[in-house]
Amino acid sequence: MSAAQPTKKTIRWLPLESNPEVLDKYVRDLGVPAPWRYADVMGLDEELLAFVPQPVHAVILLFPCTPQYEEFCKEERQRIDKEGQIVSDNIVFYPQTISNACGTMGVLHSIVNNWAHGGHLKLKEGSVIKNFLEKTVSLTPAERATALEEDTTLARVHENHASTGQTATPDLADIVDLHFVCLVERDGHLYELDGNKPYPINHGPSSKDSFLFDAIKVAKKFVERDPENLHFSVIAATTAEEDDY
């Protein structure tokens, strides 16, 4: 699969906080109705995964961008470019060309890959997110990235929620060394969707029943690459009713 080449522009957004409450309010304003919501994964051990509300439709990882990670990404790309990989035509991928927008990219990937191509997720008619996805889902990845750069309505909703949460809002010019990626299951495979990479990454077979456990195996590999770093968090996208957990 060839790498996308989106337009490069100097556009910066405020980063989103890795906080389920912030993400829930954000997606409601975008037009994603309940019971779709986000929940913290409190630990990566199997016994703790029993407390994650099911069903889980996507997993969002927040992790530090370190030299070890950058070197791994370089080796991973060389391997895939040489050996190739299977990527389902039903996977929808958006390259990231906006600085600090990785939180929105993670949320966007979690939503679109549960909505597009016969997905179960229903979006509000006329909403910001449905209008944007209907406009971009049939485009090339590079064209999708340009459309996101030019969508002032979505940018405004992002900005409204990037200034909320429990931590102090960073300055727009701050360099953020934490990054979000999204994991989803589609057509029997687990995919990593990282807008900073040139294409989705196929992490092997998975299923709706095993998805959470398969995704956590991938998350553990991120942690193992930087075992001394504590800046990791995992959030699950679920349609469990709030009263169920």
C-alpha positions as CSV (number, residue, x, y, z in Angstrom):
1,M,0.0,0.0,0.0
2,S,1.5,3.3,-1.0
3,A,2.0,6.1,1.4
4,A,-0.4,9.1,1.3
5,Q,1.1,12.5,0.5
6,P,-1.3,15.1,2.0
7,T,-0.7,18.8,1.7
8,K,1.6,20.1,4.3
9,K,0.5,23.3,6.0
10,T,1.5,25.0,9.2
11,I,-1.7,24.5,11.1
12,R,-1.7,23.9,14.9
13,W,-4.5,22.9,17.2
14,L,-4.6,22.7,21.0
15,P,-4.2,19.1,22.1
16,L,-7.1,17.2,23.5
17,E,-6.8,15.7,27.0
18,S,-6.8,12.0,27.3
19,N,-10.0,12.0,29.4
20,P,-13.2,10.0,28.7
21,E,-15.4,12.8,30.0
22,V,-13.8,15.4,27.6
23,L,-14.0,12.9,24.7
24,D,-17.7,12.1,25.5
25,K,-18.7,15.8,25.5
26,Y,-16.6,16.3,22.3
27,V,-18.3,13.6,20.3
28,R,-21.7,14.6,21.5
29,D,-21.1,18.1,20.1
30,L,-19.8,16.5,16.9
31,G,-23.0,14.5,16.5
32,V,-22.3,11.1,17.9
33,P,-25.3,10.0,20.1
34,A,-25.3,7.9,23.2
35,P,-24.7,5.2,24.1
36,W,-21.3,5.6,22.2
37,R,-18.9,6.7,24.9
38,Y,-15.3,6.4,26.1
39,A,-14.0,4.7,29.2
40,D,-10.7,4.4,30.9
41,V,-8.9,1.0,30.8
42,M,-7.5,0.9,34.3
43,G,-4.8,-1.7,33.6
44,L,-3.4,-4.0,31.0
45,D,-3.6,-7.2,33.1
46,E,-6.3,-9.6,32.0
47,E,-8.2,-9.5,35.4
48,L,-8.5,-5.7,35.0
49,L,-9.9,-6.0,31.5
50,A,-12.9,-7.7,33.0
51,F,-14.0,-4.3,34.3
52,V,-13.9,-2.6,30.8
53,P,-17.5,-2.1,29.7
54,Q,-18.5,-4.2,26.7
55,P,-18.9,-4.2,23.8
56,V,-15.6,-2.4,22.9
57,H,-15.5,-1.0,19.4
58,A,-12.1,0.8,19.4
59,V,-9.2,1.4,21.6
60,I,-7.3,4.7,21.8
61,L,-3.7,4.7,23.1
62,L,-1.8,7.7,24.4
63,F,1.9,7.3,24.6
64,P,5.2,9.2,24.5
65,C,7.0,9.8,21.3
66,T,10.6,8.8,22.2
67,P,13.7,8.0,20.2
68,Q,13.0,4.3,20.7
69,Y,9.6,4.7,19.3
70,E,10.8,6.7,16.3
71,E,13.4,4.1,15.5
72,F,10.8,1.4,15.7
73,C,8.5,3.2,13.3
74,K,11.4,3.6,10.8
75,E,12.1,-0.2,11.0
76,E,8.4,-1.0,10.8
77,R,7.9,1.0,7.7
78,Q,11.0,-0.5,6.0
79,R,9.6,-4.0,6.8
80,I,6.1,-3.3,5.4
81,D,7.4,-1.5,2.3
82,K,9.5,-4.6,1.6
83,E,7.1,-7.3,2.6
84,G,3.7,-5.7,2.1
85,Q,0.6,-6.2,4.2
86,I,-3.1,-6.8,3.8
87,V,-5.3,-3.8,4.4
88,S,-9.1,-4.1,4.1
89,D,-10.8,-1.8,1.6
90,N,-13.3,-1.1,4.5
91,I,-10.6,0.6,6.6
92,V,-10.9,4.4,6.4
93,F,-7.6,6.2,7.1
94,Y,-6.9,9.9,7.7
95,P,-3.3,11.2,7.6
96,Q,-2.5,13.8,10.2
97,T,-1.2,17.1,8.8
98,I,-2.3,19.4,11.7
99,S,0.0,19.7,14.6
100,N,-1.4,18.5,18.0
101,A,-4.5,17.1,16.3
102,C,-3.7,13.5,17.2
103,G,-6.5,13.3,19.8
104,T,-9.1,14.3,17.2
105,M,-7.5,11.8,14.7
106,G,-7.9,9.0,17.3
107,V,-11.5,9.9,17.9
108,L,-12.2,10.4,14.2
109,H,-10.7,7.0,13.3
110,S,-12.7,5.3,16.1
111,I,-15.9,6.8,14.8
112,V,-15.5,6.5,11.0
113,N,-14.4,2.8,11.2
114,N,-17.5,1.9,13.1
115,W,-19.8,4.0,10.8
116,A,-18.5,3.6,7.2
117,H,-19.1,0.6,4.9
118,G,-22.1,-0.8,6.8
119,G,-20.8,-0.2,10.3
120,H,-23.2,-0.3,13.3
121,L,-22.7,3.3,14.5
122,K,-25.5,5.8,13.7
123,L,-24.7,9.5,13.5
124,K,-27.1,12.5,13.9
125,E,-28.4,13.7,10.6
126,G,-27.0,17.1,9.6
127,S,-24.3,16.9,12.4
128,V,-20.7,18.2,12.1
129,I,-19.3,14.7,12.1
130,K,-21.8,13.1,9.6
131,N,-21.4,15.9,7.2
132,F,-17.6,15.7,7.3
133,L,-17.5,11.9,7.0
134,E,-20.0,11.8,4.1
135,K,-17.9,14.4,2.3
136,T,-14.6,12.6,2.8
137,V,-15.1,8.9,3.2
138,S,-14.8,8.2,-0.6
139,L,-11.8,10.5,-1.0
140,T,-8.1,9.4,-1.1
141,P,-6.2,9.7,2.2
142,A,-4.4,12.8,1.0
143,E,-7.7,14.4,0.0
144,R,-9.2,13.6,3.4
145,A,-6.3,15.3,5.2
146,T,-6.8,18.4,3.1
147,A,-10.5,18.4,3.8
148,L,-9.8,18.3,7.6
149,E,-7.3,21.2,7.3
150,E,-10.1,23.2,5.6
151,D,-13.0,22.2,7.9
152,T,-13.4,25.2,10.2
153,T,-16.5,23.9,11.8
154,L,-14.8,20.7,13.1
155,A,-11.8,22.8,14.1
156,R,-14.0,25.0,16.2
157,V,-15.6,22.1,18.0
158,H,-12.2,20.7,18.7
159,E,-11.0,24.0,20.1
160,N,-14.0,24.3,22.4
161,H,-13.1,21.0,24.0
162,A,-9.3,21.2,23.9
163,S,-9.6,24.0,26.5
164,T,-11.5,21.8,28.9
165,G,-10.4,18.9,31.2
166,Q,-8.4,18.5,34.4
167,T,-5.0,19.7,33.2
168,A,-3.8,23.2,32.3
169,T,-4.4,24.1,28.7
170,P,-1.0,24.3,26.9
171,D,0.0,27.2,24.7
172,L,-0.7,26.8,21.0
173,A,3.0,27.0,20.3
174,D,4.0,24.3,22.8
175,I,5.6,21.1,21.4
176,V,3.7,18.1,22.7
177,D,5.6,14.8,22.8
178,L,2.6,12.6,23.6
179,H,0.6,11.0,20.7
180,F,-2.7,9.2,20.2
181,V,-3.4,6.2,17.9
182,C,-6.5,4.2,17.4
183,L,-6.9,0.4,17.2
184,V,-10.0,-1.1,15.5
185,E,-11.1,-4.5,14.2
186,R,-12.3,-4.8,10.7
187,D,-12.9,-7.8,8.5
188,G,-11.1,-10.2,10.8
189,H,-8.0,-8.1,11.4
190,L,-6.7,-5.7,14.0
191,Y,-5.5,-2.3,12.6
192,E,-3.5,0.5,14.1
193,L,-4.6,3.9,12.7
194,D,-1.9,6.5,13.3
195,G,-2.2,9.7,11.2
196,N,1.6,10.2,11.4
197,K,2.2,6.9,9.6
198,P,1.8,6.6,5.9
199,Y,-0.8,3.8,6.1
200,P,-2.8,1.7,8.5
201,I,-0.8,-1.1,10.2
202,N,-2.2,-4.6,10.2
203,H,-1.5,-6.3,13.5
204,G,-2.9,-9.7,12.6
205,P,-6.1,-11.7,13.0
206,S,-8.8,-10.5,15.4
207,S,-12.5,-10.7,15.9
208,K,-15.3,-8.7,17.6
209,D,-15.2,-11.1,20.6
210,S,-11.4,-11.0,21.0
211,F,-10.8,-7.4,20.0
212,L,-10.1,-5.9,23.4
213,F,-7.6,-8.6,24.4
214,D,-5.9,-8.4,21.0
215,A,-5.7,-4.6,21.2
216,I,-4.2,-4.8,24.7
217,K,-1.5,-7.1,23.4
218,V,-0.5,-4.4,20.9
219,A,-0.7,-1.7,23.7
220,K,1.7,-3.8,25.8
221,K,4.2,-3.7,23.0
222,F,4.1,0.1,23.1
223,V,4.8,0.0,26.8
224,E,7.6,-2.6,26.4
225,R,9.5,-0.3,24.0
226,D,9.7,2.3,26.7
227,P,9.4,0.5,30.0
228,E,10.7,3.3,32.2
229,N,8.2,5.8,30.8
230,L,4.9,6.2,32.7
231,H,3.1,8.4,30.3
232,F,0.7,5.8,28.8
233,S,-3.0,5.6,28.9
234,V,-5.6,3.5,27.2
235,I,-9.3,4.4,26.5
236,A,-12.0,2.1,25.1
237,A,-14.8,3.2,22.9
238,T,-17.9,1.4,24.0
239,T,-21.7,1.3,23.5
240,A,-22.3,0.0,27.0
241,E,-25.0,2.0,28.7
242,E,-23.5,4.2,31.4
243,D,-25.5,2.5,34.1
244,D,-23.8,-0.8,33.2
245,Y,-20.5,0.3,34.6
